[in-house]
Amino acid sequence: MNSQRLNFLCNLIPLDKKVIDIGTDHAYLPIMLYQKGIIKVMGSDIHQKALDMAYKNIISHNLELDIPLVLSDGLKDIDTKDYNTLVLAGMGFMTIKHILDLKDKLEPINTIYIQSNNDYNKLRSYMNENKWILKNEYIIEEKKIIYHIMEYERGEEKLREEEILFGKKQEKYVKYYQLELNKLEKILNLIPKYQKEERKIIKHKILLLQNYLR
Ligand SMILES: C[S@@+](CC[C@H](N)C(=O)[O-])C[C@H]1O[C@@H](n2cnc3c(N)ncnc32)[C@H](O)[C@@H]1O
C-alpha cells in the first residue's frame, strides 16, 4: 500500500484507539492499522463493490476474522458503542457532513481524523459549531496533490475567521500559506474591476492571510 497519505494517517493514530474507517473502499487503512498493532478496527462503505474489494484484500492478509466490514451509509447501520475513533478520508465535505450529522451514533466517539477532498473552511466551521476542537492539522503533499489531515477531539473553542479559513497558524506551514497568498493575488488580478463584490471577497481574504502570516 504505497500511499504516503494513508501511511501518514496510520502513523497518527495511537495504538489504544478503537477505529471505524468510514468509506474504507479497498480497506487499506484498516489493514495497515491492524498490522501496526491496533486490534479493534473495522471498515465500512456505502458500496457493495468497494466492500467486495476490501474483503479480498483482508482475506489476502489472513485478517478476515480480525477486521469486520459493514455495508452502511455513514454510521447508519454501524453499532458504534465499542469504538471511540472515526476516520473519514478521501471524501468531500458534503459527504463528511452527512455522515457526522447522525449525532446519536457519534456519542461514543471522542476522536475524528478527517482528510476531506475539498472545502476545508466549511469543514472547520462545521466542526467548530458542533463542539469539536481542532487538535492538529497536518498538510502533506503526495504526487503534487496537497492534502490536509485534521485531528479533532471533543470540546469547545472559538476559532477566529482566519483560523476557519486557513487553520490554526503553524510556523512549519508558512511556506504553504505564502503560496496560497500568491494564488489569491493572481486571482484578484484576473477579476475585472467592475466585479466589485468578487474583488471585495478576495481582497478580504488576502488581508486576513497577510495578517495571519505576520
Ligand atoms: C475515494 S474513496 C476513499 C477511500 C479511502 N478512505 C482512502 O482515503 O483512500 C471514497 C469512499 O467513500 C465511500 N463513500 C462515499 N459516501 C459514503 C457514505 N455516505 N458512507 C460510507 N461510505 C461512503 C465510497 O464508496 C468510496 O469507497
The ligand as an SDF file (V2000), in Angstrom:
LIG
                    3D

 27 29  0  0  0  0  0  0  0  0999 V2000
  -12.1360    7.9690   -2.6860 C   0  0  0  0  0  0  0  0  0  0  0  0
  -12.6520    6.6670   -1.6710 S   0  0  0  0  0  0  0  0  0  0  0  0
  -11.5540    6.8690   -0.3120 C   0  0  0  0  0  0  0  0  0  0  0  0
  -11.0590    5.5450    0.1940 C   0  0  0  0  0  0  0  0  0  0  0  0
  -10.1760    5.6130    1.4250 C   0  0  0  0  0  0  0  0  0  0  0  0
  -10.9140    6.1160    2.5750 N   0  0  0  0  0  0  0  0  0  0  0  0
   -8.9680    6.4610    1.1770 C   0  0  0  0  0  0  0  0  0  0  0  0
   -8.8710    7.5530    1.7550 O   0  0  0  0  0  0  0  0  0  0  0  0
   -8.1070    6.0400    0.3770 O   0  0  0  0  0  0  0  0  0  0  0  0
  -14.1940    7.1970   -1.0030 C   0  0  0  0  0  0  0  0  0  0  0  0
  -15.0300    6.0350   -0.4860 C   0  0  0  0  0  0  0  0  0  0  0  0
  -16.0940    6.5580    0.3040 O   0  0  0  0  0  0  0  0  0  0  0  0
  -17.2510    5.7820    0.0740 C   0  0  0  0  0  0  0  0  0  0  0  0
  -18.4250    6.5690    0.4890 N   0  0  0  0  0  0  0  0  0  0  0  0
  -18.9690    7.6290   -0.1250 C   0  0  0  0  0  0  0  0  0  0  0  0
  -20.0590    8.0650    0.5480 N   0  0  0  0  0  0  0  0  0  0  0  0
  -20.1860    7.2630    1.6290 C   0  0  0  0  0  0  0  0  0  0  0  0
  -21.1080    7.1890    2.7080 C   0  0  0  0  0  0  0  0  0  0  0  0
  -22.1370    8.0370    2.8110 N   0  0  0  0  0  0  0  0  0  0  0  0
  -20.9450    6.2180    3.6330 N   0  0  0  0  0  0  0  0  0  0  0  0
  -19.9210    5.3330    3.5330 C   0  0  0  0  0  0  0  0  0  0  0  0
  -19.0180    5.3580    2.5350 N   0  0  0  0  0  0  0  0  0  0  0  0
  -19.1440    6.2980    1.5910 C   0  0  0  0  0  0  0  0  0  0  0  0
  -17.1720    5.4690   -1.4140 C   0  0  0  0  0  0  0  0  0  0  0  0
  -17.9700    4.3550   -1.7640 O   0  0  0  0  0  0  0  0  0  0  0  0
  -15.6800    5.2110   -1.6030 C   0  0  0  0  0  0  0  0  0  0  0  0
  -15.3530    3.8670   -1.4530 O   0  0  0  0  0  0  0  0  0  0  0  0
  1  2  1  0
  2  3  1  0
  2 10  1  0
  3  4  1  0
  4  5  1  0
  5  6  1  0
  5  7  1  0
  7  8  2  0
  7  9  1  0
 10 11  1  0
 11 12  1  0
 11 26  1  0
 12 13  1  0
 13 14  1  0
 13 24  1  0
 14 15  1  0
 14 23  1  0
 15 16  2  0
 16 17  1  0
 17 18  1  0
 17 23  2  0
 18 19  1  0
 18 20  2  0
 20 21  1  0
 21 22  2  0
 22 23  1  0
 24 25  1  0
 24 26  1  0
 26 27  1  0
M  CHG  2   2   1   9  -1
M  END
$$$$
